[in-house]
Every structure is written in structure tokens, then in C-alpha cells.
Amino acid sequence: MSSTSIAQTCVQSSRKGSTIALYALTAGAFAIGMTEFVIMGLLPDVASNLHVSIPAAGLLITGYALGVAAGAPFITIATHKMPRKALLLLLMAIFIAGNALAAMAPNYAFLMAARIISALTHGSFFGVGSVVAAQLAPREKRAGAIAIMFTGLTLANILGVPFGTFLGQAYGWRSTFWVIAAIGLVALLGVIMLVPHIKAAPSSLSQELGVMRRPAVHVALLMTVFGFGGVFTAFTYITPIMVDITGFSPSSVSYILVLFGIGITIGNIYGGKLADRKLLPSLLGILVMLAAVLALLGITDHNKILALITVFLLGIAAFGTVPGLQLHMLNTAKDAPTLASTLNIAAFNLGNAFGAYLGGAVIDLEIGGGLRTVPWIAALVTVVGIAFTLWGMRQNQTAPKLDRTESR
């Protein structure tokens, strides 16, 4: 065999190994996505078992989101010089411990604490995982490599959440968290065996922190908080809406979540394509669509067929915003992308926390009919996000823009 053939074989073997390593990150993303979203399908079960109200159980989503919002920037700053593989292993170990504790929770307060422990790993895992995925792939395939990792999050919504909901309803909600911990263990072993050692890139902490002094960054974060916050204002309570208002049986919720998962997959793909073409105009259009769909849910939730169509459209509109919001943040703070990206993930979860709390307050106070009013309030939250997006578009007229290669 010639030296050229040997070299080509080595390159092919290296690329194959890199692709396999990406699937370890995919498994981690799947587990994290599952633990974030599956609680929505289990709210009545958790509330009944722990003797709390549905709105109180909904605060478990708020607590998780706040844990992400607080933990993401803190861990990113504290570990910015830590080797990437070691950091991924630490994050997955904490994640596994958090879900195991959730499965053993004797009361509501303990479960809340366990959820927050799991949440601390969320933002940093996706931030660091994106960097590792990009470094594992050739330059011309880095976006595809990152997409492979984020496929885990998509699959979590299509397969993991419905399965976890079914499992929790059939065998108790604790069984779902044990399964998530087991998936996390698989991801941990995958990182140990497959992901190579990658050094952290040298960076200036002052440069990373300096991004927070920019007004345009503040507006971008508010776009994310309110633009996506409307989704969780309504979707946190999708199970009681579908059961108590629309008339579906509790066992049907897992199938409804599959439909939503298919919608977010479509929205994520096409939202990214639209963002590459016309970033802020497409983002504005999708946010308008999201507000309209949320308001529509307040009308169609009385009809099973129309409600299912609306849930599907909600998935498309909800995750259609994600690539645009993330790319806009990178455009706004391109000289400090690691912290900026992590902060935007925190902003997504801050919006989730705010939305879940607001929806619960509407139900508790029986504002405008309580549960029936939640989709309308959710639409108003997104309208606030639209207002900040218009503000961001004005700022963007004079801001430096990434070229096409950078935006990918």
C-alpha cells in the first residue's frame, strides 16, 4: 500500500471516529432535552403524588429554567480554561446525579432542588458541546456537526418526551427520571470512550464579560426572553389544556407531544434556512406567526382536530425562532461568542421560567377564566418580544454584520 493510500485511510478513519464521537454528544443532548420538557406531560401525576396544585407543579419548570439561566454563565466563566472533555464529563456527572435525586425525591422541595441541580449543566453542555462538535469536523462541515449534536434535542421532543410521559403515567413519574439518568450514563460513557481530548481555546475573561456592557446585547437578550417566553406561558400547561378543555384523555397527551415534536423539527430546520437568508426580517415574521398561533389556541382548544393542528403549528413557530434568535446574538457579540451564546441559552430559559410562572399565576388567580385565558396571555408575551425585535432591527442598521461563512 502506498503512503498516499495509507494517509487517505487514516483520514477516513479519523473522520469516522469523529462522527461516532458526535453521537455521544447527541445522547447527552437527548437526555438533557428529555429532562427539560418531559415534566410538562407529568404535571398532573407529580402534583397528585406530592400533594401540590398544578400551578405549583408548573413551578418545577420555572425552577429548572432559572437554574439554567443562573448556571449557564457562571459555569462558563468559571470553567473557561478547563479542558473540554473533562468539562463535558463533569457536566454529565452532575446531570446524572440531579436526575437520580429527582427520582428519589420524598417531597416537592427536594424535587425542586434536584431539578435545579440538573439544570445547572444545561447551558454549558450545549455551549461546550457546540465547540467540541465544530472542532471534531472539517471546517466545511462544522455546521453539520453541530446539527448532529442538536438532533438529540429534537429527538428528545419527538421520542423521549412522549415515551417519558407514557412511562411516567404507566409506572409512576419517578420511573421517567431513572430512565433519564440511565441515558445520561450512556452519554457519559460515550464521552469517555469516544470524544478526544480538546484543549480550551485561549480567551480573555475581560473580553468575554465586556459583552454585557453593550445595549444591543441587552435588547437581543430581551428579544429571546419575551419572544420565546410566550411559548412556555402556554405550553407548560398543555396537558391540562388538552385534557380539561379540549377533552382528550390523559393517555393521549404523549401522542400530542409527538405531534408538537414533529412541528419543532420542521420549525428548527426551516427557521435556520430563513435566518441564513434574511435574519431579522424572517425572525420578525416567525414571531408574528407565533403570536397568532398562540392566540389561535385560545379559540381552537375547544375542538380536538383544530387543537391538534394548532399544537403542530405551535411547534413550527416556536422552534422556528430559535436559530434566528441565537444567530442574532452571535452577530451582536461576535468578538465574545462563547459567553454570548451561553447567555442567550440562559435567556431562553429565563423566558421559560417567566412564562411558566405567568401561566400559573393566571390559573391561580382565575384571570379571565384561568386556564382558558393562558393562550391569550402567552400571545401578549410574544407581542412584547416582537416589539423588542423591531428595536433590534433599528439597532442592526448600523451594527457590524457577520458574513455568510460566520453566520453558519
C-alpha positions in Angstrom: 0.0 0.0 0.0 1.4 3.4 -1.0 2.0 6.2 1.5 -0.9 8.2 -0.1 -3.3 5.3 0.4 -2.2 4.9 4.0 -2.8 8.7 4.6 -6.2 8.6 3.0 -7.2 5.6 5.1 -6.0 7.4 8.2 -8.1 10.5 7.4 -11.2 8.4 6.6 -10.7 6.5 9.9 -10.3 9.8 11.8 -13.4 11.3 10.3 -15.4 8.1 11.0 -14.2 8.3 14.6 -15.2 12.0 14.8 -18.7 11.2 13.6 -19.1 8.5 16.2 -17.9 10.9 18.9 -20.6 13.3 17.8 -23.2 10.7 18.8 -22.0 10.7 22.4 -22.9 14.4 22.4 -26.2 13.7 20.7 -27.0 11.2 23.5 -26.2 13.9 26.1 -28.4 16.5 24.3 -31.2 13.9 24.1 -31.1 13.3 27.9 -31.0 17.0 28.7 -33.8 17.8 26.3 -35.9 15.0 27.8 -35.5 16.1 31.4 -36.3 19.7 30.5 -39.6 19.0 28.6 -41.0 15.7 30.0 -42.2 17.3 33.2 -44.9 19.0 31.2 -46.6 15.7 30.4 -46.3 14.6 34.0 -47.6 17.7 35.8 -50.9 16.1 37.0 -49.1 12.9 38.2 -46.4 14.8 40.1 -49.0 17.2 41.6 -51.2 14.3 42.7 -48.3 12.3 44.1 -46.6 15.2 46.0 -50.0 16.7 47.1 -49.4 20.1 45.4 -51.5 22.1 42.9 -51.0 22.0 39.1 -49.6 25.6 39.2 -47.2 24.6 42.0 -46.0 21.6 39.9 -45.6 24.0 37.0 -43.0 25.9 39.1 -40.8 22.8 38.7 -40.4 24.1 35.1 -39.7 27.6 36.4 -37.1 26.3 38.8 -35.3 24.3 36.1 -35.3 27.3 33.8 -33.9 29.6 36.5 -31.2 27.0 37.2 -30.2 27.1 33.5 -30.3 30.9 33.5 -28.1 31.2 36.6 -25.8 28.2 36.0 -25.0 28.8 32.3 -23.0 32.0 32.6 -21.5 31.1 35.9 -20.2 27.7 34.9 -19.0 29.1 31.5 -16.9 31.8 33.2 -15.6 29.5 36.0 -14.5 26.8 33.6 -13.5 28.8 30.5 -9.9 27.3 30.7 -10.9 23.8 31.6 -10.2 21.0 29.0 -13.4 20.5 27.0 -13.7 16.7 27.5 -13.1 17.0 31.3 -15.8 19.7 31.4 -18.3 17.6 29.5 -17.7 14.6 31.9 -18.2 16.9 34.9 -21.4 18.3 33.4 -22.9 14.8 32.7 -21.9 13.5 36.1 -23.8 16.4 37.8 -26.7 15.8 35.4 -27.0 12.1 36.3 -26.9 12.9 40.0 -29.6 15.5 39.6 -32.0 13.1 37.9 -31.3 10.3 40.3 -32.1 12.6 43.2 -35.3 13.7 41.4 -36.3 10.0 41.1 -35.8 9.6 44.8 -37.4 12.9 45.9 -39.5 12.4 49.0 -41.3 15.8 48.7 -41.8 18.8 46.5 -39.0 20.9 47.8 -36.5 18.0 47.3 -37.7 17.5 43.7 -37.3 21.2 43.1 -33.7 21.2 44.3 -32.9 18.1 42.2 -34.3 19.8 39.1 -32.2 22.9 39.7 -29.1 20.7 40.1 -29.8 19.1 36.7 -30.5 22.5 35.2 -27.0 23.9 36.1 -25.5 21.7 33.4 -27.8 22.5 30.6 -26.5 25.8 29.1 -22.8 24.9 29.4 -23.3 21.4 27.9 -24.8 22.9 24.8 -22.3 25.7 24.6 -19.2 23.5 25.1 -20.8 20.7 23.0 -21.2 23.0 20.1 -17.5 24.0 20.3 -16.4 20.3 20.5 -18.6 19.3 17.7 -17.2 22.0 15.4 -13.6 21.0 16.3 -14.3 17.4 15.5 -15.4 18.1 12.0 -13.6 19.6 8.9 -14.1 23.3 8.6 -16.6 22.9 5.7 -18.7 20.5 7.7 -18.8 22.2 11.1 -22.4 23.4 10.9 -23.5 19.8 10.1 -21.5 18.5 13.0 -23.3 20.9 15.4 -26.6 20.0 13.8 -25.9 16.3 14.6 -25.5 17.2 18.3 -28.7 19.3 18.4 -30.5 16.4 16.7 -30.6 14.9 20.2 -32.7 17.8 21.5 -35.1 17.4 18.6 -35.4 13.6 19.1 -36.0 14.3 22.8 -39.2 16.1 21.9 -40.3 13.6 19.2 -39.4 10.4 21.0 -38.1 11.0 24.5 -40.8 13.2 25.9 -43.8 11.2 24.7 -42.1 8.0 25.8 -41.2 9.5 29.2 -44.8 10.7 29.6 -46.2 7.3 28.8 -43.7 5.6 31.1 -44.5 8.0 33.9 -48.2 7.6 33.6 -48.0 3.8 33.5 -45.3 3.2 36.1 -45.1 6.4 38.1 -43.3 9.7 37.3 -40.2 8.6 39.2 -39.5 5.8 36.6 -39.1 8.5 34.0 -36.3 10.2 35.9 -34.5 6.9 36.4 -34.6 6.3 32.7 -33.2 9.8 32.0 -30.4 9.2 34.5 -29.6 5.9 32.6 -29.5 7.7 29.3 -27.2 10.3 30.9 -24.9 7.4 32.0 -24.8 6.1 28.4 -23.8 9.6 27.2 -21.1 9.8 29.9 -19.6 6.5 28.9 -19.7 7.7 25.3 -17.8 10.8 26.0 -15.2 8.8 28.0 -14.6 6.3 25.2 -15.2 8.4 22.0 -14.6 12.1 22.5 -10.9 13.0 22.2 -9.1 15.5 24.5 -9.6 19.0 23.2 -7.9 21.9 24.9 -9.9 25.1 25.7 -9.1 27.9 23.3 -7.2 30.8 25.0 -9.5 33.7 25.7 -9.7 36.9 27.7 -12.2 36.8 30.6 -12.5 40.6 30.5 -13.3 40.4 26.8 -16.0 37.9 27.4 -17.5 39.9 30.2 -17.3 43.1 28.3 -20.1 41.9 26.0 -22.6 42.6 28.8 -22.0 46.4 28.7 -23.5 46.7 25.2 -27.1 48.0 24.9 -27.6 46.0 21.7 -26.8 42.8 23.7 -29.4 43.7 26.3 -32.0 44.1 23.6 -31.1 40.8 21.9 -31.5 39.1 25.3 -34.9 40.7 25.8 -35.9 39.6 22.3 -35.2 36.0 23.4 -36.7 36.2 26.9 -40.1 37.6 25.6 -40.1 36.2 22.1 -39.7 32.6 23.3 -41.3 33.2 26.7 -44.8 33.2 25.2 -44.2 29.5 24.2 -43.8 28.3 27.7 -46.6 30.5 29.1 -49.0 28.2 27.2 -47.1 25.0 26.6 -46.2 24.5 30.3 -49.9 23.8 30.8 -50.6 22.0 27.5 -51.6 18.8 29.4 -54.4 20.4 31.5 -55.5 22.5 28.4 -55.8 19.4 26.2 -57.4 17.3 29.0 -59.6 19.7 30.8 -60.7 22.0 28.0 -60.2 20.1 24.7 -61.4 16.8 26.2 -58.5 14.4 25.4 -57.7 11.6 27.8 -54.5 11.8 29.8 -53.1 8.8 27.9 -53.4 10.8 24.6 -51.1 13.5 25.8 -48.0 11.6 24.8 -49.2 11.4 21.2 -50.0 15.1 21.2 -46.4 15.8 22.3 -45.2 13.7 19.4 -47.1 16.0 17.1 -45.5 19.0 18.8 -42.1 17.4 18.4 -42.6 16.9 14.7 -43.5 20.6 14.4 -40.4 21.8 16.2 -38.2 19.7 14.0 -39.7 21.3 10.9 -39.5 24.7 12.5 -35.9 24.3 13.5 -34.8 23.3 10.0 -36.7 26.0 8.1 -36.1 28.6 10.7 -32.4 28.1 10.3 -32.7 28.3 6.5 -34.7 31.5 6.7 -32.3 33.0 9.2 -29.4 32.4 6.8 -31.2 34.4 4.0 -32.8 37.3 5.9 -32.1 37.1 9.6 -34.1 39.8 11.3 -37.0 40.1 8.8 -37.6 36.3 8.9 -37.3 36.3 12.7 -39.9 39.1 12.9 -42.2 37.2 10.6 -41.9 34.0 12.6 -42.6 35.8 15.9 -45.7 37.3 14.4 -46.8 33.8 13.3 -46.0 32.5 16.8 -48.2 35.2 18.5 -51.0 34.4 16.0 -50.8 30.7 16.7 -50.8 31.2 20.5 -53.9 33.4 20.2 -55.5 30.8 17.9 -55.0 28.1 20.5 -57.4 30.1 22.7 -60.0 29.6 20.1 -59.3 26.1 18.8 -58.8 24.4 22.2 -62.5 23.6 22.2 -62.2 21.3 19.1 -60.0 18.3 19.1 -59.0 18.3 15.4 -58.4 22.1 15.3 -56.5 21.9 18.6 -54.1 19.2 17.2 -53.5 21.3 14.1 -52.8 24.3 16.3 -50.3 22.4 18.5 -48.5 21.3 15.4 -48.3 24.8 14.1 -47.2 26.0 17.6 -44.2 23.6 17.4 -43.2 25.0 14.0 -43.5 28.6 15.0 -41.9 28.1 18.5 -38.6 26.5 17.3 -38.6 28.5 14.1 -37.5 31.4 16.2 -34.5 29.6 17.9 -31.9 29.7 15.1 -32.6 33.4 14.3 -32.5 34.5 18.0 -29.2 32.6 18.5 -27.6 33.9 15.3 -28.7 37.5 16.1 -26.9 37.2 19.4 -23.7 36.0 17.7 -24.0 38.9 15.2 -24.4 41.3 18.1 -21.4 40.0 20.1 -19.2 38.2 17.6 -16.0 39.0 19.5 -17.2 37.1 22.6 -19.3 34.3 21.1 -18.9 31.7 23.9 -20.3 33.7 26.7 -22.8 35.4 24.4 -24.1 32.1 23.1 -24.4 30.8 26.7 -26.2 33.9 27.9 -28.7 33.5 25.1 -29.4 30.0 26.2 -29.9 31.4 29.7 -32.2 34.0 28.2 -34.3 31.2 26.6 -34.7 29.5 29.9 -35.4 32.8 31.7 -38.2 33.2 29.3 -39.3 29.7 30.0 -39.3 30.4 33.8 -41.2 33.7 33.4 -43.7 32.1 31.1 -44.4 29.1 33.3 -44.8 31.4 36.3 -47.1 33.8 34.5 -49.3 31.0 33.2 -49.6 29.5 36.7 -50.5 32.9 38.1 -53.2 33.3 35.5 -54.6 29.9 36.5 -54.3 30.5 40.3 -55.9 33.9 40.2 -58.5 32.8 37.6 -57.8 35.8 35.4 -60.3 35.9 32.6 -61.3 32.3 33.3 -58.0 30.9 34.4 -56.8 28.1 32.2 -58.8 29.2 29.2 -57.0 32.6 29.2 -53.5 31.2 29.3 -53.0 31.1 25.4 -54.1 34.7 25.1 -51.7 35.9 27.7 -49.0 33.8 26.0 -49.7 35.6 22.8 -49.3 39.0 24.5 -45.9 37.9 25.9 -44.7 37.2 22.4 -46.0 40.6 21.2 -43.6 42.2 23.7 -40.9 40.1 22.0 -41.9 41.4 18.7 -41.6 45.0 20.0 -38.0 44.3 21.1 -37.3 42.7 17.7 -38.3 45.9 16.0 -36.0 47.7 18.3 -33.2 45.3 17.5 -33.8 45.8 13.7 -33.3 49.5 14.2 -30.0 48.9 16.0 -28.9 46.4 13.4 -29.0 49.1 10.7 -25.7 50.5 12.0 -24.2 47.3 13.7 -21.5 45.2 12.0 -22.8 42.0 10.4 -21.3 38.6 10.1 -20.5 37.4 6.6 -22.3 34.3 5.3 -19.5 31.9 6.5 -19.5 33.3 10.0 -23.3 33.1 10.3 -23.1 29.4 9.8 
